[in-house]
Amino acid sequence: MPDQDLYPLLFEPQLRHYVWGGRNLESMYGRKLPLGPTAESWEISGHAEAPTRVTNGVHQGLSLPELVRLLGPRLLGTRTVAQLGGSRFPLLVKLLDAHRDLSVQVHPDDGYAMEHEHGEQGKTEAWYVLAAEEGARLVYGLRPGTDREAMEKALAEGSVVDLLSYLPVKSGDCVFVPAGTVHAVMSGTVVAEIQQTSDATYRLYDWGRLGNDGKPRELHIAQALDTIRWDAQGPGIVAPRALESGEGFDRTCLIHCPQFTLEKIELEAGASFSGCCGGDTFEIWGCIEGAVSLGEHGGPRLEAVQFALLPAALGPYRITAESGASLLRAYVGSCEE
């Protein structure tokens, strides 16, 4: 009999109200938002700044860090603990609503963050574009030939925008953003972000605007220059790689990196996907279109855009589509397994 304290976990999102946010999470997905701009919704978070709390089952009310302490490898998985450690939940899932352009920024890798950010992890991330206005684009990387000297000169002259590279995007695109990649989500896009559990962000440029307090937001020029990967700025939009097709479902790998693997699963109405959390790694499932039920014998329901965490020692599970559905699946390990 499966352990009664292991089941698909749902969480109460934590909202972040930055200057660039909008109201799309309300108008597009029916989220109840407070007045003013909402920039981010942290869907599954073990970060100390905004941990999410369980909303279902026997663990209702516990924060994700408390769950990690309570369940340990049964939640995280033996592979996760061996590879990434067992003191914190390693991934963070967000929704971002870019009503205005985000700052141009860069994230450090694990080594730099551990040394300079008081033990914080680095921040490699991926974006899945949920919605994009016509002509939407991202800042992604730098123009060929840009080096530190050229950037320092542009910063002094106020011409940073002349060195930025842009990436057109549309709904359904997936973008990989390794640590060290200069980037900015720009206005007119709503994305789901899967990232390391880290808030280590270095602003390089902020379009000359003011923050909510009427003052320019802090920049982190020295740290950004130290962490930019001048030789390579990441692959950009990734090409899905087919993994498996079955009765009513298709499974593709979007991203595989040391920090996480991200897959996409398409389900026809009434079709099911069966898997097993056998103890190696947790799995995060997010419904981005349609609606599904979770569990081997029924369970919580997810609709767009909601996420659930399956503990590593959960055992067999089944995800069944109520209507045609698209899902994201994130975990630690290889997508070939």
Contacts in CASP RR format, 6 or more apart in sequence:
PFRMAT RR
TARGET T0000
AUTHOR 0000-0000-0000
METHOD contacts of the structure
MODEL  1
MPDQDLYPLLFEPQLRHYVWGGRNLESMYGRKLPLGPTAESWEISGHAEA
PTRVTNGVHQGLSLPELVRLLGPRLLGTRTVAQLGGSRFPLLVKLLDAHR
DLSVQVHPDDGYAMEHEHGEQGKTEAWYVLAAEEGARLVYGLRPGTDREA
MEKALAEGSVVDLLSYLPVKSGDCVFVPAGTVHAVMSGTVVAEIQQTSDA
TYRLYDWGRLGNDGKPRELHIAQALDTIRWDAQGPGIVAPRALESGEGFD
RTCLIHCPQFTLEKIELEAGASFSGCCGGDTFEIWGCIEGAVSLGEHGGP
RLEAVQFALLPAALGPYRITAESGASLLRAYVGSCEE
2 314 0 8 1.000
2 315 0 8 1.000
3 74 0 8 1.000
3 313 0 8 1.000
4 58 0 8 1.000
5 58 0 8 1.000
5 59 0 8 1.000
5 71 0 8 1.000
6 71 0 8 1.000
6 74 0 8 1.000
6 311 0 8 1.000
6 313 0 8 1.000
6 314 0 8 1.000
6 315 0 8 1.000
7 56 0 8 1.000
7 57 0 8 1.000
7 311 0 8 1.000
7 314 0 8 1.000
8 285 0 8 1.000
8 294 0 8 1.000
8 295 0 8 1.000
8 299 0 8 1.000
8 300 0 8 1.000
8 308 0 8 1.000
8 309 0 8 1.000
8 310 0 8 1.000
8 314 0 8 1.000
8 317 0 8 1.000
9 54 0 8 1.000
9 56 0 8 1.000
9 59 0 8 1.000
9 67 0 8 1.000
9 308 0 8 1.000
9 309 0 8 1.000
9 310 0 8 1.000
9 311 0 8 1.000
10 54 0 8 1.000
10 55 0 8 1.000
10 56 0 8 1.000
10 300 0 8 1.000
10 306 0 8 1.000
10 308 0 8 1.000
11 43 0 8 1.000
11 44 0 8 1.000
11 45 0 8 1.000
11 52 0 8 1.000
11 53 0 8 1.000
11 54 0 8 1.000
11 55 0 8 1.000
11 64 0 8 1.000
11 307 0 8 1.000
11 309 0 8 1.000
12 52 0 8 1.000
12 53 0 8 1.000
12 55 0 8 1.000
13 31 0 8 1.000
13 41 0 8 1.000
13 42 0 8 1.000
13 43 0 8 1.000
13 52 0 8 1.000
13 95 0 8 1.000
14 41 0 8 1.000
14 42 0 8 1.000
14 45 0 8 1.000
14 50 0 8 1.000
14 51 0 8 1.000
14 52 0 8 1.000
15 33 0 8 1.000
15 34 0 8 1.000
15 38 0 8 1.000
15 40 0 8 1.000
15 41 0 8 1.000
15 42 0 8 1.000
16 38 0 8 1.000
16 39 0 8 1.000
16 40 0 8 1.000
16 41 0 8 1.000
16 42 0 8 1.000
16 50 0 8 1.000
17 34 0 8 1.000
17 36 0 8 1.000
17 37 0 8 1.000
17 38 0 8 1.000
17 39 0 8 1.000
17 212 0 8 1.000
18 37 0 8 1.000
18 39 0 8 1.000
18 40 0 8 1.000
18 212 0 8 1.000
19 37 0 8 1.000
19 39 0 8 1.000
19 100 0 8 1.000
19 209 0 8 1.000
19 210 0 8 1.000
19 211 0 8 1.000
19 212 0 8 1.000
19 217 0 8 1.000
20 37 0 8 1.000
20 39 0 8 1.000
20 98 0 8 1.000
20 99 0 8 1.000
20 100 0 8 1.000
20 101 0 8 1.000
20 102 0 8 1.000
20 103 0 8 1.000
20 187 0 8 1.000
21 37 0 8 1.000
21 38 0 8 1.000
21 39 0 8 1.000
21 97 0 8 1.000
21 98 0 8 1.000
21 99 0 8 1.000
21 100 0 8 1.000
22 36 0 8 1.000
22 37 0 8 1.000
22 38 0 8 1.000
22 39 0 8 1.000
22 97 0 8 1.000
22 99 0 8 1.000
23 33 0 8 1.000
23 36 0 8 1.000
23 37 0 8 1.000
23 38 0 8 1.000
23 97 0 8 1.000
23 99 0 8 1.000
24 97 0 8 1.000
24 99 0 8 1.000
24 131 0 8 1.000
24 190 0 8 1.000
25 31 0 8 1.000
25 33 0 8 1.000
25 38 0 8 1.000
25 41 0 8 1.000
25 95 0 8 1.000
25 97 0 8 1.000
25 190 0 8 1.000
26 32 0 8 1.000
26 33 0 8 1.000
26 38 0 8 1.000
28 131 0 8 1.000
28 190 0 8 1.000
29 304 0 8 1.000
29 305 0 8 1.000
31 38 0 8 1.000
31 41 0 8 1.000
37 99 0 8 1.000
38 97 0 8 1.000
39 96 0 8 1.000
39 97 0 8 1.000
39 98 0 8 1.000
40 94 0 8 1.000
40 95 0 8 1.000
40 96 0 8 1.000
40 97 0 8 1.000
41 94 0 8 1.000
41 95 0 8 1.000
42 50 0 8 1.000
42 52 0 8 1.000
42 92 0 8 1.000
42 93 0 8 1.000
42 94 0 8 1.000
43 52 0 8 1.000
43 93 0 8 1.000
43 94 0 8 1.000
43 95 0 8 1.000
43 306 0 8 1.000
43 307 0 8 1.000
44 52 0 8 1.000
44 64 0 8 1.000
44 89 0 8 1.000
44 91 0 8 1.000
44 92 0 8 1.000
44 93 0 8 1.000
44 284 0 8 1.000
44 307 0 8 1.000
44 309 0 8 1.000
45 51 0 8 1.000
45 52 0 8 1.000
45 64 0 8 1.000
45 89 0 8 1.000
45 92 0 8 1.000
45 93 0 8 1.000
45 94 0 8 1.000
45 197 0 8 1.000
46 52 0 8 1.000
46 63 0 8 1.000
46 64 0 8 1.000
46 65 0 8 1.000
46 68 0 8 1.000
46 88 0 8 1.000
46 89 0 8 1.000
46 92 0 8 1.000
46 197 0 8 1.000
47 92 0 8 1.000
47 197 0 8 1.000
47 198 0 8 1.000
47 199 0 8 1.000
48 65 0 8 1.000
49 199 0 8 1.000
51 63 0 8 1.000
51 64 0 8 1.000
51 65 0 8 1.000
52 63 0 8 1.000
52 64 0 8 1.000
53 61 0 8 1.000
53 62 0 8 1.000
53 63 0 8 1.000
53 64 0 8 1.000
54 60 0 8 1.000
54 61 0 8 1.000
54 62 0 8 1.000
54 63 0 8 1.000
54 64 0 8 1.000
54 67 0 8 1.000
55 61 0 8 1.000
56 300 0 8 1.000
59 67 0 8 1.000
59 70 0 8 1.000
62 70 0 8 1.000
64 89 0 8 1.000
64 309 0 8 1.000
65 88 0 8 1.000
65 89 0 8 1.000
67 75 0 8 1.000
67 89 0 8 1.000
68 75 0 8 1.000
68 76 0 8 1.000
68 86 0 8 1.000
68 87 0 8 1.000
68 88 0 8 1.000
68 89 0 8 1.000
71 311 0 8 1.000
72 81 0 8 1.000
72 86 0 8 1.000
73 80 0 8 1.000
73 81 0 8 1.000
73 86 0 8 1.000
73 279 0 8 1.000
73 312 0 8 1.000
73 313 0 8 1.000
74 279 0 8 1.000
74 311 0 8 1.000
74 312 0 8 1.000
74 313 0 8 1.000
75 89 0 8 1.000
75 282 0 8 1.000
75 311 0 8 1.000
75 312 0 8 1.000
75 313 0 8 1.000
76 85 0 8 1.000
76 86 0 8 1.000
76 89 0 8 1.000
76 90 0 8 1.000
76 281 0 8 1.000
76 282 0 8 1.000
76 312 0 8 1.000
77 279 0 8 1.000
77 280 0 8 1.000
77 281 0 8 1.000
77 282 0 8 1.000
77 312 0 8 1.000
77 313 0 8 1.000
77 332 0 8 1.000
78 279 0 8 1.000
78 280 0 8 1.000
78 312 0 8 1.000
79 280 0 8 1.000
79 281 0 8 1.000
79 332 0 8 1.000
79 333 0 8 1.000
80 86 0 8 1.000
80 90 0 8 1.000
80 280 0 8 1.000
80 281 0 8 1.000
80 282 0 8 1.000
80 312 0 8 1.000
80 332 0 8 1.000
83 258 0 8 1.000
83 332 0 8 1.000
83 333 0 8 1.000
84 90 0 8 1.000
84 259 0 8 1.000
84 332 0 8 1.000
88 197 0 8 1.000
89 197 0 8 1.000
90 121 0 8 1.000
90 196 0 8 1.000
90 197 0 8 1.000
90 259 0 8 1.000
90 260 0 8 1.000
90 332 0 8 1.000
91 194 0 8 1.000
91 195 0 8 1.000
91 196 0 8 1.000
91 197 0 8 1.000
91 259 0 8 1.000
91 260 0 8 1.000
91 284 0 8 1.000
91 330 0 8 1.000
92 194 0 8 1.000
92 195 0 8 1.000
92 196 0 8 1.000
92 197 0 8 1.000
92 198 0 8 1.000
93 192 0 8 1.000
93 193 0 8 1.000
93 194 0 8 1.000
93 195 0 8 1.000
93 284 0 8 1.000
93 286 0 8 1.000
93 307 0 8 1.000
93 330 0 8 1.000
94 192 0 8 1.000
94 193 0 8 1.000
94 195 0 8 1.000
95 130 0 8 1.000
95 190 0 8 1.000
95 191 0 8 1.000
95 192 0 8 1.000
95 193 0 8 1.000
95 305 0 8 1.000
96 102 0 8 1.000
96 127 0 8 1.000
96 185 0 8 1.000
96 189 0 8 1.000
96 190 0 8 1.000
96 191 0 8 1.000
96 192 0 8 1.000
96 193 0 8 1.000
97 190 0 8 1.000
98 185 0 8 1.000
98 186 0 8 1.000
98 187 0 8 1.000
98 188 0 8 1.000
98 189 0 8 1.000
98 190 0 8 1.000
98 191 0 8 1.000
99 187 0 8 1.000
99 188 0 8 1.000
100 187 0 8 1.000
101 184 0 8 1.000
101 185 0 8 1.000
101 186 0 8 1.000
101 187 0 8 1.000
101 207 0 8 1.000
102 184 0 8 1.000
102 185 0 8 1.000
102 186 0 8 1.000
103 184 0 8 1.000
103 203 0 8 1.000
103 204 0 8 1.000
103 205 0 8 1.000
103 206 0 8 1.000
103 207 0 8 1.000
103 217 0 8 1.000
104 139 0 8 1.000
104 160 0 8 1.000
104 164 0 8 1.000
104 182 0 8 1.000
104 183 0 8 1.000
104 184 0 8 1.000
104 203 0 8 1.000
104 204 0 8 1.000
104 205 0 8 1.000
104 206 0 8 1.000
104 207 0 8 1.000
105 182 0 8 1.000
105 183 0 8 1.000
105 184 0 8 1.000
105 201 0 8 1.000
105 202 0 8 1.000
105 203 0 8 1.000
105 204 0 8 1.000
105 224 0 8 1.000
106 180 0 8 1.000
106 181 0 8 1.000
106 182 0 8 1.000
106 183 0 8 1.000
106 202 0 8 1.000
106 204 0 8 1.000
106 224 0 8 1.000
106 227 0 8 1.000
106 228 0 8 1.000
107 122 0 8 1.000
107 123 0 8 1.000
107 124 0 8 1.000
107 125 0 8 1.000
107 177 0 8 1.000
107 179 0 8 1.000
107 180 0 8 1.000
107 181 0 8 1.000
107 198 0 8 1.000
107 200 0 8 1.000
107 201 0 8 1.000
107 202 0 8 1.000
107 227 0 8 1.000
108 116 0 8 1.000
108 117 0 8 1.000
108 122 0 8 1.000
108 123 0 8 1.000
108 179 0 8 1.000
108 180 0 8 1.000
108 200 0 8 1.000
108 202 0 8 1.000
108 223 0 8 1.000
108 227 0 8 1.000
109 122 0 8 1.000
109 124 0 8 1.000
109 179 0 8 1.000
109 180 0 8 1.000
109 227 0 8 1.000
110 121 0 8 1.000
110 122 0 8 1.000
110 179 0 8 1.000
111 122 0 8 1.000
112 122 0 8 1.000
112 226 0 8 1.000
112 227 0 8 1.000
113 119 0 8 1.000
113 120 0 8 1.000
113 121 0 8 1.000
113 122 0 8 1.000
113 123 0 8 1.000
113 198 0 8 1.000
113 200 0 8 1.000
114 120 0 8 1.000
114 121 0 8 1.000
114 122 0 8 1.000
116 223 0 8 1.000
117 198 0 8 1.000
117 200 0 8 1.000
120 198 0 8 1.000
120 199 0 8 1.000
120 200 0 8 1.000
121 196 0 8 1.000
121 197 0 8 1.000
121 198 0 8 1.000
121 200 0 8 1.000
122 179 0 8 1.000
122 196 0 8 1.000
122 198 0 8 1.000
122 200 0 8 1.000
123 179 0 8 1.000
123 195 0 8 1.000
123 196 0 8 1.000
123 198 0 8 1.000
123 199 0 8 1.000
123 200 0 8 1.000
123 201 0 8 1.000
124 177 0 8 1.000
124 178 0 8 1.000
124 179 0 8 1.000
124 195 0 8 1.000
124 196 0 8 1.000
124 257 0 8 1.000
124 259 0 8 1.000
125 177 0 8 1.000
125 193 0 8 1.000
125 194 0 8 1.000
125 195 0 8 1.000
125 196 0 8 1.000
126 174 0 8 1.000
126 175 0 8 1.000
126 176 0 8 1.000
126 177 0 8 1.000
126 193 0 8 1.000
126 194 0 8 1.000
126 195 0 8 1.000
126 254 0 8 1.000
126 255 0 8 1.000
126 260 0 8 1.000
126 262 0 8 1.000
127 138 0 8 1.000
127 174 0 8 1.000
127 175 0 8 1.000
127 177 0 8 1.000
127 185 0 8 1.000
127 191 0 8 1.000
127 192 0 8 1.000
127 193 0 8 1.000
128 172 0 8 1.000
128 173 0 8 1.000
128 174 0 8 1.000
128 191 0 8 1.000
128 192 0 8 1.000
128 193 0 8 1.000
128 194 0 8 1.000
128 254 0 8 1.000
128 262 0 8 1.000
128 264 0 8 1.000
128 288 0 8 1.000
128 328 0 8 1.000
129 136 0 8 1.000
129 169 0 8 1.000
129 170 0 8 1.000
129 171 0 8 1.000
129 172 0 8 1.000
129 173 0 8 1.000
129 174 0 8 1.000
129 175 0 8 1.000
129 189 0 8 1.000
129 190 0 8 1.000
129 191 0 8 1.000
130 171 0 8 1.000
130 172 0 8 1.000
130 190 0 8 1.000
130 191 0 8 1.000
130 192 0 8 1.000
130 288 0 8 1.000
130 305 0 8 1.000
131 171 0 8 1.000
131 188 0 8 1.000
131 189 0 8 1.000
131 190 0 8 1.000
132 169 0 8 1.000
132 170 0 8 1.000
132 171 0 8 1.000
132 173 0 8 1.000
132 188 0 8 1.000
132 189 0 8 1.000
132 190 0 8 1.000
133 187 0 8 1.000
133 188 0 8 1.000
133 189 0 8 1.000
135 168 0 8 1.000
136 168 0 8 1.000
136 169 0 8 1.000
136 170 0 8 1.000
136 186 0 8 1.000
136 187 0 8 1.000
136 188 0 8 1.000
136 189 0 8 1.000
137 166 0 8 1.000
137 167 0 8 1.000
137 168 0 8 1.000
137 169 0 8 1.000
137 186 0 8 1.000
138 166 0 8 1.000
138 167 0 8 1.000
138 169 0 8 1.000
138 175 0 8 1.000
138 183 0 8 1.000
138 184 0 8 1.000
138 185 0 8 1.000
138 186 0 8 1.000
138 189 0 8 1.000
139 164 0 8 1.000
139 165 0 8 1.000
139 166 0 8 1.000
139 167 0 8 1.000
139 182 0 8 1.000
139 183 0 8 1.000
139 184 0 8 1.000
139 186 0 8 1.000
140 165 0 8 1.000
140 166 0 8 1.000
140 167 0 8 1.000
140 175 0 8 1.000
140 177 0 8 1.000
140 181 0 8 1.000
140 182 0 8 1.000
140 183 0 8 1.000
140 233 0 8 1.000
140 234 0 8 1.000
140 236 0 8 1.000
141 164 0 8 1.000
141 165 0 8 1.000
141 181 0 8 1.000
141 182 0 8 1.000
141 183 0 8 1.000
141 233 0 8 1.000
141 234 0 8 1.000
142 151 0 8 1.000
142 163 0 8 1.000
142 164 0 8 1.000
142 165 0 8 1.000
142 182 0 8 1.000
142 228 0 8 1.000
142 230 0 8 1.000
142 233 0 8 1.000
143 162 0 8 1.000
143 163 0 8 1.000
143 164 0 8 1.000
143 165 0 8 1.000
146 163 0 8 1.000
146 230 0 8 1.000
147 230 0 8 1.000
148 225 0 8 1.000
148 228 0 8 1.000
148 230 0 8 1.000
150 163 0 8 1.000
151 160 0 8 1.000
151 163 0 8 1.000
151 225 0 8 1.000
151 228 0 8 1.000
152 225 0 8 1.000
154 160 0 8 1.000
154 162 0 8 1.000
154 163 0 8 1.000
155 205 0 8 1.000
155 221 0 8 1.000
160 204 0 8 1.000
160 205 0 8 1.000
161 205 0 8 1.000
164 182 0 8 1.000
165 233 0 8 1.000
167 175 0 8 1.000
167 236 0 8 1.000
167 237 0 8 1.000
169 175 0 8 1.000
169 189 0 8 1.000
169 237 0 8 1.000
173 237 0 8 1.000
174 237 0 8 1.000
174 238 0 8 1.000
174 240 0 8 1.000
174 254 0 8 1.000
174 255 0 8 1.000
174 262 0 8 1.000
174 264 0 8 1.000
175 236 0 8 1.000
175 237 0 8 1.000
175 238 0 8 1.000
176 234 0 8 1.000
176 235 0 8 1.000
176 236 0 8 1.000
176 238 0 8 1.000
176 255 0 8 1.000
176 257 0 8 1.000
177 183 0 8 1.000
177 234 0 8 1.000
177 236 0 8 1.000
178 229 0 8 1.000
178 234 0 8 1.000
178 257 0 8 1.000
179 227 0 8 1.000
179 229 0 8 1.000
180 227 0 8 1.000
180 228 0 8 1.000
180 229 0 8 1.000
180 233 0 8 1.000
181 229 0 8 1.000
181 233 0 8 1.000
181 234 0 8 1.000
182 204 0 8 1.000
182 228 0 8 1.000
182 233 0 8 1.000
185 191 0 8 1.000
192 286 0 8 1.000
192 288 0 8 1.000
192 305 0 8 1.000
192 328 0 8 1.000
194 260 0 8 1.000
194 262 0 8 1.000
194 284 0 8 1.000
194 328 0 8 1.000
194 330 0 8 1.000
196 259 0 8 1.000
196 260 0 8 1.000
201 220 0 8 1.000
202 220 0 8 1.000
202 223 0 8 1.000
202 224 0 8 1.000
202 227 0 8 1.000
203 217 0 8 1.000
203 218 0 8 1.000
203 219 0 8 1.000
203 220 0 8 1.000
203 224 0 8 1.000
204 219 0 8 1.000
204 220 0 8 1.000
204 221 0 8 1.000
204 224 0 8 1.000
205 219 0 8 1.000
206 216 0 8 1.000
206 217 0 8 1.000
206 219 0 8 1.000
208 216 0 8 1.000
209 216 0 8 1.000
209 217 0 8 1.000
210 216 0 8 1.000
210 217 0 8 1.000
211 217 0 8 1.000
238 254 0 8 1.000
238 255 0 8 1.000
240 252 0 8 1.000
240 253 0 8 1.000
240 254 0 8 1.000
240 264 0 8 1.000
241 252 0 8 1.000
241 253 0 8 1.000
241 254 0 8 1.000
241 335 0 8 1.000
242 250 0 8 1.000
242 251 0 8 1.000
242 252 0 8 1.000
243 251 0 8 1.000
243 252 0 8 1.000
243 253 0 8 1.000
243 263 0 8 1.000
243 335 0 8 1.000
243 336 0 8 1.000
244 250 0 8 1.000
244 251 0 8 1.000
245 251 0 8 1.000
247 271 0 8 1.000
248 267 0 8 1.000
248 268 0 8 1.000
248 271 0 8 1.000
249 265 0 8 1.000
249 266 0 8 1.000
249 267 0 8 1.000
249 268 0 8 1.000
249 271 0 8 1.000
249 272 0 8 1.000
249 273 0 8 1.000
250 265 0 8 1.000
250 266 0 8 1.000
251 263 0 8 1.000
251 264 0 8 1.000
251 265 0 8 1.000
251 266 0 8 1.000
251 273 0 8 1.000
252 263 0 8 1.000
252 264 0 8 1.000
252 265 0 8 1.000
253 261 0 8 1.000
253 262 0 8 1.000
253 263 0 8 1.000
253 335 0 8 1.000
254 262 0 8 1.000
254 263 0 8 1.000
254 264 0 8 1.000
255 261 0 8 1.000
255 262 0 8 1.000
256 262 0 8 1.000
256 333 0 8 1.000
256 334 0 8 1.000
256 335 0 8 1.000
259 332 0 8 1.000
260 330 0 8 1.000
260 331 0 8 1.000
260 332 0 8 1.000
260 333 0 8 1.000
261 330 0 8 1.000
261 331 0 8 1.000
261 332 0 8 1.000
261 333 0 8 1.000
261 334 0 8 1.000
261 335 0 8 1.000
262 328 0 8 1.000
262 329 0 8 1.000
262 330 0 8 1.000
263 328 0 8 1.000
263 329 0 8 1.000
263 330 0 8 1.000
263 335 0 8 1.000
264 326 0 8 1.000
264 327 0 8 1.000
264 328 0 8 1.000
264 329 0 8 1.000
265 273 0 8 1.000
265 319 0 8 1.000
265 326 0 8 1.000
265 327 0 8 1.000
265 328 0 8 1.000
265 329 0 8 1.000
266 325 0 8 1.000
266 326 0 8 1.000
266 327 0 8 1.000
267 273 0 8 1.000
267 292 0 8 1.000
267 319 0 8 1.000
267 320 0 8 1.000
267 321 0 8 1.000
267 324 0 8 1.000
267 325 0 8 1.000
267 326 0 8 1.000
267 327 0 8 1.000
268 321 0 8 1.000
268 324 0 8 1.000
269 321 0 8 1.000
269 322 0 8 1.000
269 323 0 8 1.000
269 324 0 8 1.000
270 320 0 8 1.000
270 321 0 8 1.000
270 322 0 8 1.000
270 324 0 8 1.000
271 320 0 8 1.000
271 321 0 8 1.000
271 324 0 8 1.000
272 318 0 8 1.000
272 319 0 8 1.000
272 320 0 8 1.000
272 321 0 8 1.000
273 318 0 8 1.000
273 319 0 8 1.000
274 316 0 8 1.000
274 317 0 8 1.000
274 318 0 8 1.000
274 319 0 8 1.000
275 316 0 8 1.000
275 317 0 8 1.000
275 318 0 8 1.000
276 315 0 8 1.000
276 316 0 8 1.000
276 317 0 8 1.000
277 283 0 8 1.000
277 310 0 8 1.000
277 311 0 8 1.000
277 312 0 8 1.000
277 313 0 8 1.000
277 314 0 8 1.000
277 315 0 8 1.000
277 317 0 8 1.000
278 312 0 8 1.000
278 313 0 8 1.000
278 314 0 8 1.000
278 315 0 8 1.000
279 312 0 8 1.000
279 313 0 8 1.000
279 315 0 8 1.000
280 312 0 8 1.000
280 333 0 8 1.000
281 312 0 8 1.000
281 331 0 8 1.000
281 332 0 8 1.000
281 333 0 8 1.000
282 309 0 8 1.000
282 310 0 8 1.000
282 311 0 8 1.000
282 312 0 8 1.000
282 331 0 8 1.000
282 332 0 8 1.000
283 309 0 8 1.000
283 310 0 8 1.000
283 329 0 8 1.000
283 330 0 8 1.000
283 331 0 8 1.000
284 307 0 8 1.000
284 308 0 8 1.000
284 309 0 8 1.000
284 310 0 8 1.000
284 328 0 8 1.000
284 329 0 8 1.000
284 330 0 8 1.000
284 331 0 8 1.000
285 294 0 8 1.000
285 302 0 8 1.000
285 307 0 8 1.000
285 308 0 8 1.000
285 310 0 8 1.000
285 319 0 8 1.000
285 327 0 8 1.000
285 328 0 8 1.000
285 329 0 8 1.000
286 302 0 8 1.000
286 305 0 8 1.000
286 306 0 8 1.000
286 307 0 8 1.000
286 308 0 8 1.000
286 327 0 8 1.000
286 328 0 8 1.000
286 329 0 8 1.000
287 302 0 8 1.000
287 303 0 8 1.000
287 304 0 8 1.000
287 305 0 8 1.000
287 306 0 8 1.000
287 307 0 8 1.000
287 325 0 8 1.000
287 326 0 8 1.000
287 327 0 8 1.000
288 304 0 8 1.000
288 305 0 8 1.000
288 326 0 8 1.000
288 327 0 8 1.000
288 328 0 8 1.000
289 304 0 8 1.000
289 324 0 8 1.000
289 325 0 8 1.000
289 326 0 8 1.000
290 303 0 8 1.000
290 304 0 8 1.000
290 321 0 8 1.000
290 322 0 8 1.000
290 323 0 8 1.000
290 324 0 8 1.000
290 325 0 8 1.000
290 326 0 8 1.000
291 301 0 8 1.000
291 302 0 8 1.000
291 303 0 8 1.000
291 304 0 8 1.000
291 321 0 8 1.000
291 322 0 8 1.000
291 323 0 8 1.000
291 325 0 8 1.000
292 301 0 8 1.000
292 302 0 8 1.000
292 303 0 8 1.000
292 319 0 8 1.000
292 320 0 8 1.000
292 321 0 8 1.000
292 322 0 8 1.000
292 325 0 8 1.000
292 327 0 8 1.000
293 299 0 8 1.000
293 300 0 8 1.000
293 301 0 8 1.000
293 302 0 8 1.000
293 319 0 8 1.000
293 320 0 8 1.000
293 322 0 8 1.000
294 300 0 8 1.000
294 301 0 8 1.000
294 302 0 8 1.000
294 308 0 8 1.000
294 310 0 8 1.000
294 317 0 8 1.000
294 318 0 8 1.000
294 319 0 8 1.000
295 317 0 8 1.000
295 318 0 8 1.000
295 319 0 8 1.000
296 316 0 8 1.000
296 317 0 8 1.000
296 318 0 8 1.000
298 318 0 8 1.000
298 320 0 8 1.000
300 308 0 8 1.000
301 322 0 8 1.000
302 308 0 8 1.000
310 317 0 8 1.000
319 327 0 8 1.000
END
